[in-house]
C-alpha cells in the first residue's frame, strides 16, 4: 500500500517541476523574453546616444547663432544664396 503514495508524491513533484520549467522557458518573464528585452534596452541606449550627440551639436549651433553674426551670414550665403551689398556673385557652370 505504500507504493501508490510514493508514486503519487513523485508524480506530484514532477508536475510541479514541469510547471516551474514551463514558466522559465515559455511563460511571462521567461528567458527568451528577458533576452529580447535586454536587446531592446541595448538598442534604445544606442539610439539615445546618437540623439544626445545630435542634441549637443544643435545646442552648439544655437549658441553660435546667438553669439555672433558670422554663422548667420554663412548660412545666408550657402543656404539662401545671398550676397553682401557691393559684392558680385559669380556662378560657374559645370
C-alpha positions as CSV (number, residue, x, y, z in Angstrom):
1,X,0.0,0.0,0.0
2,X,2.9,2.4,0.4
3,X,3.7,2.2,-3.3
4,X,0.8,4.2,-4.6
5,X,1.5,7.0,-2.1
6,X,5.1,7.3,-3.2
7,X,4.1,7.2,-6.8
8,X,1.5,9.9,-6.2
9,X,4.2,12.1,-4.5
10,X,6.7,11.5,-7.3
11,X,4.1,12.4,-9.9
12,X,3.0,15.5,-8.0
13,X,6.7,16.6,-7.7
14,X,7.2,16.0,-11.4
15,X,4.1,18.0,-12.2
16,X,5.3,20.9,-10.0
17,X,8.7,20.8,-11.7
18,X,7.1,20.8,-15.1
19,X,5.0,23.8,-14.2
20,X,8.1,25.7,-13.0
21,X,10.0,24.8,-16.1
22,X,7.1,25.9,-18.3
23,X,7.2,29.4,-16.7
24,X,11.0,29.5,-17.0
25,X,11.1,28.7,-20.7
26,X,7.7,29.8,-22.1
27,X,5.7,31.9,-19.6
28,X,5.7,35.5,-18.7
29,X,9.3,36.5,-17.6
30,X,10.8,33.6,-19.5
31,X,14.5,33.5,-20.5
32,X,13.6,34.3,-24.1
33,X,11.6,37.3,-23.1
34,X,14.4,38.5,-20.8
35,X,16.9,38.2,-23.7
36,X,14.6,40.1,-26.0
37,X,14.1,42.9,-23.5
38,X,17.8,43.1,-22.9
39,X,18.4,43.5,-26.6
40,X,15.7,46.2,-26.8
41,X,17.3,48.1,-24.0
42,X,20.7,47.9,-25.7
43,X,19.2,49.2,-29.0
44,X,17.4,52.0,-27.2
45,X,20.6,53.1,-25.4
46,X,22.5,53.2,-28.7
47,X,19.7,55.3,-30.2
48,X,19.7,57.6,-27.2
49,X,23.5,58.1,-27.6
50,X,23.0,59.1,-31.2
51,X,20.2,61.5,-30.3
52,X,22.3,63.0,-27.4
53,X,25.1,63.7,-29.8
54,X,22.7,65.3,-32.3
55,X,21.4,67.5,-29.4
56,X,24.9,68.5,-28.4
57,X,25.6,69.6,-32.0
58,X,22.3,71.5,-32.2
59,X,22.9,73.2,-28.8
60,X,26.4,74.4,-30.0
61,X,24.8,75.7,-33.2
62,X,22.1,77.6,-31.3
63,X,24.8,79.2,-29.1
64,X,26.8,80.1,-32.1
65,X,23.8,81.7,-33.7
66,X,23.0,83.7,-30.5
67,X,26.7,84.7,-30.1
68,X,27.7,86.1,-33.4
69,X,26.6,87.2,-36.9
70,X,29.2,85.1,-38.7
71,X,27.1,82.0,-38.6
72,X,24.0,83.8,-39.7
73,X,26.0,85.3,-42.6
74,X,27.5,82.0,-43.6
75,X,24.0,80.3,-43.6
76,X,22.6,83.2,-45.7
77,X,25.3,82.8,-48.2
78,X,25.3,79.0,-48.5
79,X,21.7,78.1,-48.0
80,X,19.9,81.1,-49.4
81,X,22.5,82.3,-52.0
82,X,22.6,85.8,-50.6
83,X,25.4,88.3,-51.2
84,X,26.6,91.4,-49.3
85,X,26.0,94.8,-50.6
86,X,28.6,95.7,-53.2
87,X,29.6,92.1,-53.9
88,X,29.2,90.4,-57.2
89,X,28.1,86.8,-57.4
90,X,29.7,84.6,-60.0
91,X,28.3,81.2,-60.6
92,X,30.3,78.6,-62.6
93,X,28.5,76.1,-64.8
94,X,29.9,72.6,-64.6
